[in-house]
Amino acid sequence: MKALTLALLLSLPVPRFTPPAHPPVETATRRPRKGGRWYFAATGHADYCYGPVMYVTEAQGGLKRVATFCQNDQAMVTLKD
């Protein structure tokens, strides 16, 4: 009887473990940002930016003040001083 039970258990199919599917990378890393600030852009518009304000060198050698990581996927927005 024990041999019959053991033979029956060993003949059953064993399910394979599959790891859970990962979501696409862009949805996993894209989170709504918290904490930003409104800045007055050189174009005359107000822009909402999340990153720090920096000084960037211009092609002529001068410095311009920019806000970083702004809405609408803008990396930098030149600010009005």
mmCIF file as gemmi writes it, N, C-alpha and C atoms, coordinates in Angstrom:
data_model
loop_
_atom_site.group_PDB
_atom_site.id
_atom_site.type_symbol
_atom_site.label_atom_id
_atom_site.label_alt_id
_atom_site.label_comp_id
_atom_site.label_asym_id
_atom_site.label_entity_id
_atom_site.label_seq_id
_atom_site.pdbx_PDB_ins_code
_atom_site.Cartn_x
_atom_site.Cartn_y
_atom_site.Cartn_z
_atom_site.occupancy
_atom_site.B_iso_or_equiv
_atom_site.pdbx_formal_charge
_atom_site.auth_seq_id
_atom_site.auth_asym_id
_atom_site.pdbx_PDB_model_num
ATOM 1 N N . MET Axp A 1 ? 0.821 -1.196 0 1 0 ? 1 A 1
ATOM 2 C CA . MET Axp A 1 ? 0 0 0 1 0 ? 1 A 1
ATOM 3 C C . MET Axp A 1 ? 0.864 1.259 0 1 0 ? 1 A 1
ATOM 4 N N . LYS Axp A 2 ? 1.922 1.244 0.826 1 0 ? 2 A 1
ATOM 5 C CA . LYS Axp A 2 ? 2.804 2.411 0.873 1 0 ? 2 A 1
ATOM 6 C C . LYS Axp A 2 ? 3.524 2.597 -0.462 1 0 ? 2 A 1
ATOM 7 N N . ALA Axp A 3 ? 3.913 1.504 -1.082 1 0 ? 3 A 1
ATOM 8 C CA . ALA Axp A 3 ? 4.617 1.574 -2.361 1 0 ? 3 A 1
ATOM 9 C C . ALA Axp A 3 ? 3.7 2.118 -3.45 1 0 ? 3 A 1
ATOM 10 N N . LEU Axp A 4 ? 2.437 1.741 -3.419 1 0 ? 4 A 1
ATOM 11 C CA . LEU Axp A 4 ? 1.474 2.237 -4.392 1 0 ? 4 A 1
ATOM 12 C C . LEU Axp A 4 ? 1.246 3.75 -4.21 1 0 ? 4 A 1
ATOM 13 N N . THR Axp A 5 ? 1.139 4.198 -2.961 1 0 ? 5 A 1
ATOM 14 C CA . THR Axp A 5 ? 0.954 5.63 -2.681 1 0 ? 5 A 1
ATOM 15 C C . THR Axp A 5 ? 2.173 6.423 -3.117 1 0 ? 5 A 1
ATOM 16 N N . LEU Axp A 6 ? 3.36 5.927 -2.825 1 0 ? 6 A 1
ATOM 17 C CA . LEU Axp A 6 ? 4.589 6.592 -3.217 1 0 ? 6 A 1
ATOM 18 C C . LEU Axp A 6 ? 4.725 6.657 -4.729 1 0 ? 6 A 1
ATOM 19 N N . ALA Axp A 7 ? 4.394 5.595 -5.417 1 0 ? 7 A 1
ATOM 20 C CA . ALA Axp A 7 ? 4.458 5.58 -6.883 1 0 ? 7 A 1
ATOM 21 C C . ALA Axp A 7 ? 3.465 6.571 -7.474 1 0 ? 7 A 1
ATOM 22 N N . LEU Axp A 8 ? 2.293 6.67 -6.882 1 0 ? 8 A 1
ATOM 23 C CA . LEU Axp A 8 ? 1.279 7.615 -7.36 1 0 ? 8 A 1
ATOM 24 C C . LEU Axp A 8 ? 1.735 9.06 -7.152 1 0 ? 8 A 1
ATOM 25 N N . LEU Axp A 9 ? 2.32 9.358 -6.007 1 0 ? 9 A 1
ATOM 26 C CA . LEU Axp A 9 ? 2.804 10.719 -5.74 1 0 ? 9 A 1
ATOM 27 C C . LEU Axp A 9 ? 3.943 11.103 -6.678 1 0 ? 9 A 1
ATOM 28 N N . LEU Axp A 10 ? 4.839 10.187 -6.965 1 0 ? 10 A 1
ATOM 29 C CA . LEU Axp A 10 ? 5.968 10.483 -7.842 1 0 ? 10 A 1
ATOM 30 C C . LEU Axp A 10 ? 5.559 10.606 -9.301 1 0 ? 10 A 1
ATOM 31 N N . SER Axp A 11 ? 4.428 10.054 -9.67 1 0 ? 11 A 1
ATOM 32 C CA . SER Axp A 11 ? 4 10.134 -11.064 1 0 ? 11 A 1
ATOM 33 C C . SER Axp A 11 ? 3.233 11.421 -11.371 1 0 ? 11 A 1
ATOM 34 N N . LEU Axp A 12 ? 2.859 12.199 -10.349 1 0 ? 12 A 1
ATOM 35 C CA . LEU Axp A 12 ? 2.124 13.448 -10.579 1 0 ? 12 A 1
ATOM 36 C C . LEU Axp A 12 ? 3.054 14.505 -11.168 1 0 ? 12 A 1
ATOM 37 N N . PRO Axp A 13 ? 2.529 15.348 -12.07 1 0 ? 13 A 1
ATOM 38 C CA . PRO Axp A 13 ? 3.376 16.411 -12.646 1 0 ? 13 A 1
ATOM 39 C C . PRO Axp A 13 ? 3.679 17.489 -11.591 1 0 ? 13 A 1
ATOM 40 N N . VAL Axp A 14 ? 4.883 18.022 -11.671 1 0 ? 14 A 1
ATOM 41 C CA . VAL Axp A 14 ? 5.316 19.068 -10.737 1 0 ? 14 A 1
ATOM 42 C C . VAL Axp A 14 ? 5.26 20.406 -11.476 1 0 ? 14 A 1
ATOM 43 N N . PRO Axp A 15 ? 4.501 21.369 -10.959 1 0 ? 15 A 1
ATOM 44 C CA . PRO Axp A 15 ? 4.435 22.67 -11.639 1 0 ? 15 A 1
ATOM 45 C C . PRO Axp A 15 ? 5.761 23.418 -11.511 1 0 ? 15 A 1
ATOM 46 N N . ARG Axp A 16 ? 6.132 24.114 -12.55 1 0 ? 16 A 1
ATOM 47 C CA . ARG Axp A 16 ? 7.369 24.897 -12.562 1 0 ? 16 A 1
ATOM 48 C C . ARG Axp A 16 ? 7.085 26.284 -12.002 1 0 ? 16 A 1
ATOM 49 N N . PHE Axp A 17 ? 8.035 26.811 -11.229 1 0 ? 17 A 1
ATOM 50 C CA . PHE Axp A 17 ? 7.913 28.16 -10.68 1 0 ? 17 A 1
ATOM 51 C C . PHE Axp A 17 ? 8.395 29.169 -11.708 1 0 ? 17 A 1
ATOM 52 N N . THR Axp A 18 ? 7.566 30.143 -12.021 1 0 ? 18 A 1
ATOM 53 C CA . THR Axp A 18 ? 7.961 31.217 -12.929 1 0 ? 18 A 1
ATOM 54 C C . THR Axp A 18 ? 7.963 32.519 -12.142 1 0 ? 18 A 1
ATOM 55 N N . PRO Axp A 19 ? 9.029 33.286 -12.245 1 0 ? 19 A 1
ATOM 56 C CA . PRO Axp A 19 ? 9.079 34.555 -11.507 1 0 ? 19 A 1
ATOM 57 C C . PRO Axp A 19 ? 8.034 35.523 -12.055 1 0 ? 19 A 1
ATOM 58 N N . PRO Axp A 20 ? 7.518 36.425 -11.223 1 0 ? 20 A 1
ATOM 59 C CA . PRO Axp A 20 ? 6.509 37.372 -11.685 1 0 ? 20 A 1
ATOM 60 C C . PRO Axp A 20 ? 7.1 38.324 -12.713 1 0 ? 20 A 1
ATOM 61 N N . ALA Axp A 21 ? 6.3 38.688 -13.667 1 0 ? 21 A 1
ATOM 62 C CA . ALA Axp A 21 ? 6.747 39.604 -14.718 1 0 ? 21 A 1
ATOM 63 C C . ALA Axp A 21 ? 6.932 40.998 -14.131 1 0 ? 21 A 1
ATOM 64 N N . HIS Axp A 22 ? 8.02 41.654 -14.51 1 0 ? 22 A 1
ATOM 65 C CA . HIS Axp A 22 ? 8.3 43.009 -14.029 1 0 ? 22 A 1
ATOM 66 C C . HIS Axp A 22 ? 7.617 44.021 -14.947 1 0 ? 22 A 1
ATOM 67 N N . PRO Axp A 23 ? 7.117 45.135 -14.39 1 0 ? 23 A 1
ATOM 68 C CA . PRO Axp A 23 ? 6.523 46.155 -15.238 1 0 ? 23 A 1
ATOM 69 C C . PRO Axp A 23 ? 7.611 46.816 -16.085 1 0 ? 23 A 1
ATOM 70 N N . PRO Axp A 24 ? 7.236 47.458 -17.171 1 0 ? 24 A 1
ATOM 71 C CA . PRO Axp A 24 ? 8.24 48.141 -17.995 1 0 ? 24 A 1
ATOM 72 C C . PRO Axp A 24 ? 9.023 49.158 -17.151 1 0 ? 24 A 1
ATOM 73 N N . VAL Axp A 25 ? 10.264 49.368 -17.536 1 0 ? 25 A 1
ATOM 74 C CA . VAL Axp A 25 ? 11.157 50.221 -16.76 1 0 ? 25 A 1
ATOM 75 C C . VAL Axp A 25 ? 10.641 51.648 -16.675 1 0 ? 25 A 1
ATOM 76 N N . GLU Axp A 26 ? 10.06 52.158 -17.754 1 0 ? 26 A 1
ATOM 77 C CA . GLU Axp A 26 ? 9.648 53.558 -17.725 1 0 ? 26 A 1
ATOM 78 C C . GLU Axp A 26 ? 8.514 53.806 -16.739 1 0 ? 26 A 1
ATOM 79 N N . THR Axp A 27 ? 7.612 52.861 -16.516 1 0 ? 27 A 1
ATOM 80 C CA . THR Axp A 27 ? 6.565 53.072 -15.524 1 0 ? 27 A 1
ATOM 81 C C . THR Axp A 27 ? 7.083 52.841 -14.123 1 0 ? 27 A 1
ATOM 82 N N . ALA Axp A 28 ? 8.125 52.011 -13.982 1 0 ? 28 A 1
ATOM 83 C CA . ALA Axp A 28 ? 8.655 51.746 -12.654 1 0 ? 28 A 1
ATOM 84 C C . ALA Axp A 28 ? 9.447 52.931 -12.12 1 0 ? 28 A 1
ATOM 85 N N . THR Axp A 29 ? 10.149 53.669 -12.991 1 0 ? 29 A 1
ATOM 86 C CA . THR Axp A 29 ? 10.976 54.775 -12.53 1 0 ? 29 A 1
ATOM 87 C C . THR Axp A 29 ? 10.259 56.114 -12.595 1 0 ? 29 A 1
ATOM 88 N N . ARG Axp A 30 ? 9.176 56.176 -13.265 1 0 ? 30 A 1
ATOM 89 C CA . ARG Axp A 30 ? 8.476 57.448 -13.425 1 0 ? 30 A 1
ATOM 90 C C . ARG Axp A 30 ? 7.46 57.624 -12.307 1 0 ? 30 A 1
ATOM 91 N N . ARG Axp A 31 ? 7.764 58.513 -11.379 1 0 ? 31 A 1
ATOM 92 C CA . ARG Axp A 31 ? 6.874 58.798 -10.262 1 0 ? 31 A 1
ATOM 93 C C . ARG Axp A 31 ? 6.542 60.278 -10.279 1 0 ? 31 A 1
ATOM 94 N N . PRO Axp A 32 ? 5.37 60.612 -9.787 1 0 ? 32 A 1
ATOM 95 C CA . PRO Axp A 32 ? 5.079 62.038 -9.7 1 0 ? 32 A 1
ATOM 96 C C . PRO Axp A 32 ? 6.032 62.699 -8.709 1 0 ? 32 A 1
ATOM 97 N N . ARG Axp A 33 ? 6.582 63.824 -9.105 1 0 ? 33 A 1
ATOM 98 C CA . ARG Axp A 33 ? 7.526 64.518 -8.241 1 0 ? 33 A 1
ATOM 99 C C . ARG Axp A 33 ? 6.778 65.379 -7.242 1 0 ? 33 A 1
ATOM 100 N N . LYS Axp A 34 ? 7.349 65.486 -6.088 1 0 ? 34 A 1
ATOM 101 C CA . LYS Axp A 34 ? 6.746 66.308 -5.053 1 0 ? 34 A 1
ATOM 102 C C . LYS Axp A 34 ? 7.653 67.493 -4.782 1 0 ? 34 A 1
ATOM 103 N N . GLY Axp A 35 ? 7.057 68.582 -4.461 1 0 ? 35 A 1
ATOM 104 C CA . GLY Axp A 35 ? 7.819 69.751 -4.037 1 0 ? 35 A 1
ATOM 105 C C . GLY Axp A 35 ? 8.519 70.448 -5.173 1 0 ? 35 A 1
ATOM 106 N N . GLY Axp A 36 ? 7.955 71.452 -5.677 1 0 ? 36 A 1
ATOM 107 C CA . GLY Axp A 36 ? 8.561 72.262 -6.71 1 0 ? 36 A 1
ATOM 108 C C . GLY Axp A 36 ? 8.305 73.723 -6.4 1 0 ? 36 A 1
ATOM 109 N N . ARG Axp A 37 ? 8.626 74.56 -7.38 1 0 ? 37 A 1
ATOM 110 C CA . ARG Axp A 37 ? 8.476 75.988 -7.174 1 0 ? 37 A 1
ATOM 111 C C . ARG Axp A 37 ? 8.203 76.663 -8.505 1 0 ? 37 A 1
ATOM 112 N N . TRP Axp A 38 ? 7.458 77.757 -8.471 1 0 ? 38 A 1
ATOM 113 C CA . TRP Axp A 38 ? 7.186 78.54 -9.661 1 0 ? 38 A 1
ATOM 114 C C . TRP Axp A 38 ? 8.321 79.531 -9.872 1 0 ? 38 A 1
ATOM 115 N N . TYR Axp A 39 ? 8.782 79.643 -11.122 1 0 ? 39 A 1
ATOM 116 C CA . TYR Axp A 39 ? 9.84 80.586 -11.487 1 0 ? 39 A 1
ATOM 117 C C . TYR Axp A 39 ? 9.36 81.438 -12.657 1 0 ? 39 A 1
ATOM 118 N N . PHE Axp A 40 ? 9.857 82.677 -12.712 1 0 ? 40 A 1
ATOM 119 C CA . PHE Axp A 40 ? 9.518 83.585 -13.806 1 0 ? 40 A 1
ATOM 120 C C . PHE Axp A 40 ? 10.589 83.428 -14.881 1 0 ? 40 A 1
ATOM 121 N N . ALA Axp A 41 ? 10.2 82.886 -16.022 1 0 ? 41 A 1
ATOM 122 C CA . ALA Axp A 41 ? 11.143 82.591 -17.102 1 0 ? 41 A 1
ATOM 123 C C . ALA Axp A 41 ? 11.47 83.852 -17.897 1 0 ? 41 A 1
ATOM 124 N N . ALA Axp A 42 ? 12.58 83.804 -18.609 1 0 ? 42 A 1
ATOM 125 C CA . ALA Axp A 42 ? 13.003 84.929 -19.439 1 0 ? 42 A 1
ATOM 126 C C . ALA Axp A 42 ? 12.012 85.179 -20.574 1 0 ? 42 A 1
ATOM 127 N N . THR Axp A 43 ? 11.21 84.189 -20.915 1 0 ? 43 A 1
ATOM 128 C CA . THR Axp A 43 ? 10.217 84.345 -21.983 1 0 ? 43 A 1
ATOM 129 C C . THR Axp A 43 ? 8.971 85.087 -21.497 1 0 ? 43 A 1
ATOM 130 N N . GLY Axp A 44 ? 8.877 85.332 -20.182 1 0 ? 44 A 1
ATOM 131 C CA . GLY Axp A 44 ? 7.727 86.034 -19.635 1 0 ? 44 A 1
ATOM 132 C C . GLY Axp A 44 ? 6.67 85.108 -19.054 1 0 ? 44 A 1
ATOM 133 N N . HIS Axp A 45 ? 6.895 83.814 -19.113 1 0 ? 45 A 1
ATOM 134 C CA . HIS Axp A 45 ? 5.943 82.837 -18.587 1 0 ? 45 A 1
ATOM 135 C C . HIS Axp A 45 ? 6.388 82.349 -17.219 1 0 ? 45 A 1
ATOM 136 N N . ALA Axp A 46 ? 5.442 81.851 -16.456 1 0 ? 46 A 1
ATOM 137 C CA . ALA Axp A 46 ? 5.764 81.217 -15.185 1 0 ? 46 A 1
ATOM 138 C C . ALA Axp A 46 ? 5.921 79.718 -15.439 1 0 ? 46 A 1
ATOM 139 N N . ASP Axp A 47 ? 7.001 79.144 -14.93 1 0 ? 47 A 1
ATOM 140 C CA . ASP Axp A 47 ? 7.274 77.712 -15.094 1 0 ? 47 A 1
ATOM 141 C C . ASP Axp A 47 ? 7.433 77.068 -13.725 1 0 ? 47 A 1
ATOM 142 N N . TYR Axp A 48 ? 6.923 75.84 -13.602 1 0 ? 48 A 1
ATOM 143 C CA . TYR Axp A 48 ? 7.027 75.083 -12.356 1 0 ? 48 A 1
ATOM 144 C C . TYR Axp A 48 ? 8.191 74.12 -12.49 1 0 ? 48 A 1
ATOM 145 N N . CYS Axp A 49 ? 9.194 74.255 -11.613 1 0 ? 49 A 1
ATOM 146 C CA . CYS Axp A 49 ? 10.396 73.429 -11.697 1 0 ? 49 A 1
ATOM 147 C C . CYS Axp A 49 ? 10.652 72.727 -10.377 1 0 ? 49 A 1
ATOM 148 N N . TYR Axp A 50 ? 11.29 71.55 -10.47 1 0 ? 50 A 1
ATOM 149 C CA . TYR Axp A 50 ? 11.54 70.708 -9.307 1 0 ? 50 A 1
ATOM 150 C C . TYR Axp A 50 ? 12.996 70.741 -8.845 1 0 ? 50 A 1
ATOM 151 N N . GLY Axp A 51 ? 13.909 71.036 -9.741 1 0 ? 51 A 1
ATOM 152 C CA . GLY Axp A 51 ? 15.331 70.95 -9.421 1 0 ? 51 A 1
ATOM 153 C C . GLY Axp A 51 ? 15.899 72.261 -8.908 1 0 ? 51 A 1
ATOM 154 N N . PRO Axp A 52 ? 17.205 72.258 -8.659 1 0 ? 52 A 1
ATOM 155 C CA . PRO Axp A 52 ? 17.854 73.459 -8.136 1 0 ? 52 A 1
ATOM 156 C C . PRO Axp A 52 ? 18.059 74.511 -9.216 1 0 ? 52 A 1
ATOM 157 N N . VAL Axp A 53 ? 18.287 75.731 -8.773 1 0 ? 53 A 1
ATOM 158 C CA . VAL Axp A 53 ? 18.639 76.835 -9.677 1 0 ? 53 A 1
ATOM 159 C C . VAL Axp A 53 ? 20.148 76.825 -9.821 1 0 ? 53 A 1
ATOM 160 N N . MET Axp A 54 ? 20.618 76.964 -11.071 1 0 ? 54 A 1
ATOM 161 C CA . MET Axp A 54 ? 22.052 76.885 -11.345 1 0 ? 54 A 1
ATOM 162 C C . MET Axp A 54 ? 22.457 78.037 -12.245 1 0 ? 54 A 1
ATOM 163 N N . TYR Axp A 55 ? 23.759 78.28 -12.315 1 0 ? 55 A 1
ATOM 164 C CA . TYR Axp A 55 ? 24.335 79.229 -13.26 1 0 ? 55 A 1
ATOM 165 C C . TYR Axp A 55 ? 25.051 78.422 -14.332 1 0 ? 55 A 1
ATOM 166 N N . VAL Axp A 56 ? 24.735 78.717 -15.601 1 0 ? 56 A 1
ATOM 167 C CA . VAL Axp A 56 ? 25.303 77.993 -16.737 1 0 ? 56 A 1
ATOM 168 C C . VAL Axp A 56 ? 26.047 78.995 -17.604 1 0 ? 56 A 1
ATOM 169 N N . THR Axp A 57 ? 27.208 78.585 -18.121 1 0 ? 57 A 1
ATOM 170 C CA . THR Axp A 57 ? 27.981 79.495 -18.978 1 0 ? 57 A 1
ATOM 171 C C . THR Axp A 57 ? 27.366 79.534 -20.368 1 0 ? 57 A 1
ATOM 172 N N . GLU Axp A 58 ? 27.34 80.726 -20.946 1 0 ? 58 A 1
ATOM 173 C CA . GLU Axp A 58 ? 26.838 80.914 -22.308 1 0 ? 58 A 1
ATOM 174 C C . GLU Axp A 58 ? 27.985 80.743 -23.297 1 0 ? 58 A 1
ATOM 175 N N . ALA Axp A 59 ? 27.657 80.712 -24.566 1 0 ? 59 A 1
ATOM 176 C CA . ALA Axp A 59 ? 28.669 80.557 -25.616 1 0 ? 59 A 1
ATOM 177 C C . ALA Axp A 59 ? 29.597 81.774 -25.669 1 0 ? 59 A 1
ATOM 178 N N . GLN Axp A 60 ? 29.074 82.965 -25.317 1 0 ? 60 A 1
ATOM 179 C CA . GLN Axp A 60 ? 29.877 84.185 -25.349 1 0 ? 60 A 1
ATOM 180 C C . GLN Axp A 60 ? 30.741 84.333 -24.1 1 0 ? 60 A 1
ATOM 181 N N . GLY Axp A 61 ? 30.585 83.453 -23.136 1 0 ? 61 A 1
ATOM 182 C CA . GLY Axp A 61 ? 31.407 83.495 -21.931 1 0 ? 61 A 1
ATOM 183 C C . GLY Axp A 61 ? 30.68 84.026 -20.711 1 0 ? 61 A 1
ATOM 184 N N . GLY Axp A 62 ? 29.462 84.501 -20.858 1 0 ? 62 A 1
ATOM 185 C CA . GLY Axp A 62 ? 28.709 85.021 -19.72 1 0 ? 62 A 1
ATOM 186 C C . GLY Axp A 62 ? 28.011 83.898 -18.961 1 0 ? 62 A 1
ATOM 187 N N . LEU Axp A 63 ? 27.345 84.283 -17.883 1 0 ? 63 A 1
ATOM 188 C CA . LEU Axp A 63 ? 26.587 83.325 -17.076 1 0 ? 63 A 1
ATOM 189 C C . LEU Axp A 63 ? 25.106 83.626 -17.188 1 0 ? 63 A 1
ATOM 190 N N . LYS Axp A 64 ? 24.291 82.586 -17.219 1 0 ? 64 A 1
ATOM 191 C CA . LYS Axp A 64 ? 22.844 82.77 -17.175 1 0 ? 64 A 1
ATOM 192 C C . LYS Axp A 64 ? 22.277 81.876 -16.084 1 0 ? 64 A 1
ATOM 193 N N . ARG Axp A 65 ? 21.243 82.37 -15.428 1 0 ? 65 A 1
ATOM 194 C CA . ARG Axp A 65 ? 20.618 81.652 -14.321 1 0 ? 65 A 1
ATOM 195 C C . ARG Axp A 65 ? 19.497 80.788 -14.881 1 0 ? 65 A 1
ATOM 196 N N . VAL Axp A 66 ? 19.495 79.506 -14.547 1 0 ? 66 A 1
ATOM 197 C CA . VAL Axp A 66 ? 18.492 78.58 -15.059 1 0 ? 66 A 1
ATOM 198 C C . VAL Axp A 66 ? 17.901 77.765 -13.923 1 0 ? 66 A 1
ATOM 199 N N . ALA Axp A 67 ? 16.636 77.411 -14.073 1 0 ? 67 A 1
ATOM 200 C CA . ALA Axp A 67 ? 15.979 76.451 -13.186 1 0 ? 67 A 1
ATOM 201 C C . ALA Axp A 67 ? 15.994 75.108 -13.898 1 0 ? 67 A 1
ATOM 202 N N . THR Axp A 68 ? 16.144 74.027 -13.135 1 0 ? 68 A 1
ATOM 203 C CA . THR Axp A 68 ? 16.291 72.701 -13.745 1 0 ? 68 A 1
ATOM 204 C C . THR Axp A 68 ? 15.097 71.812 -13.438 1 0 ? 68 A 1
ATOM 205 N N . PHE Axp A 69 ? 14.897 70.824 -14.298 1 0 ? 69 A 1
ATOM 206 C CA . PHE Axp A 69 ? 13.855 69.806 -14.184 1 0 ? 69 A 1
ATOM 207 C C . PHE Axp A 69 ? 12.467 70.436 -14.049 1 0 ? 69 A 1
ATOM 208 N N . CYS Axp A 70 ? 12.021 71.024 -15.134 1 0 ? 70 A 1
ATOM 209 C CA . CYS Axp A 70 ? 10.745 71.732 -15.144 1 0 ? 70 A 1
ATOM 210 C C . CYS Axp A 70 ? 9.65 70.89 -15.794 1 0 ? 70 A 1
ATOM 211 N N . GLN Axp A 71 ? 8.412 71.372 -15.682 1 0 ? 71 A 1
ATOM 212 C CA . GLN Axp A 71 ? 7.281 70.672 -16.286 1 0 ? 71 A 1
ATOM 213 C C . GLN Axp A 71 ? 7.45 70.584 -17.791 1 0 ? 71 A 1
ATOM 214 N N . ASN Axp A 72 ? 6.667 69.707 -18.394 1 0 ? 72 A 1
ATOM 215 C CA . ASN Axp A 72 ? 6.688 69.458 -19.845 1 0 ? 72 A 1
ATOM 216 C C . ASN Axp A 72 ? 8.044 68.949 -20.302 1 0 ? 72 A 1
ATOM 217 N N . ASP Axp A 73 ? 8.724 68.206 -19.44 1 0 ? 73 A 1
ATOM 218 C CA . ASP Axp A 73 ? 10.003 67.555 -19.759 1 0 ? 73 A 1
ATOM 219 C C . ASP Axp A 73 ? 11.069 68.527 -20.238 1 0 ? 73 A 1
ATOM 220 N N . GLN Axp A 74 ? 11.078 69.728 -19.692 1 0 ? 74 A 1
ATOM 221 C CA . GLN Axp A 74 ? 12.131 70.685 -20.008 1 0 ? 74 A 1
ATOM 222 C C . GLN Axp A 74 ? 13.248 70.513 -18.995 1 0 ? 74 A 1
ATOM 223 N N . ALA Axp A 75 ? 14.467 70.339 -19.491 1 0 ? 75 A 1
ATOM 224 C CA . ALA Axp A 75 ? 15.606 70.138 -18.588 1 0 ? 75 A 1
ATOM 225 C C . ALA Axp A 75 ? 15.987 71.446 -17.902 1 0 ? 75 A 1
ATOM 226 N N . MET Axp A 76 ? 15.987 72.553 -18.657 1 0 ? 76 A 1
ATOM 227 C CA . MET Axp A 76 ? 16.385 73.848 -18.089 1 0 ? 76 A 1
ATOM 228 C C . MET Axp A 76 ? 15.504 74.95 -18.659 1 0 ? 76 A 1
ATOM 229 N N . VAL Axp A 77 ? 15.23 75.939 -17.831 1 0 ? 77 A 1
ATOM 230 C CA . VAL Axp A 77 ? 14.484 77.125 -18.25 1 0 ? 77 A 1
ATOM 231 C C . VAL Axp A 77 ? 15.295 78.346 -17.809 1 0 ? 77 A 1
ATOM 232 N N . THR Axp A 78 ? 15.624 79.224 -18.75 1 0 ? 78 A 1
ATOM 233 C CA . THR Axp A 78 ? 16.353 80.435 -18.427 1 0 ? 78 A 1
ATOM 234 C C . THR Axp A 78 ? 15.45 81.366 -17.637 1 0 ? 78 A 1
ATOM 235 N N . LEU Axp A 79 ? 15.978 81.895 -16.53 1 0 ? 79 A 1
ATOM 236 C CA . LEU Axp A 79 ? 15.178 82.732 -15.651 1 0 ? 79 A 1
ATOM 237 C C . LEU Axp A 79 ? 15.4 84.205 -15.918 1 0 ? 79 A 1
ATOM 238 N N . LYS Axp A 80 ? 14.376 84.993 -15.634 1 0 ? 80 A 1
ATOM 239 C CA . LYS Axp A 80 ? 14.482 86.439 -15.758 1 0 ? 80 A 1
ATOM 240 C C . LYS Axp A 80 ? 15.01 86.966 -14.423 1 0 ? 80 A 1
ATOM 241 N N . ASP Axp A 81 ? 16.074 87.753 -14.471 1 0 ? 81 A 1
ATOM 242 C CA . ASP Axp A 81 ? 16.653 88.28 -13.229 1 0 ? 81 A 1
ATOM 243 C C . ASP Axp A 81 ? 16.006 89.571 -12.803 1 0 ? 81 A 1
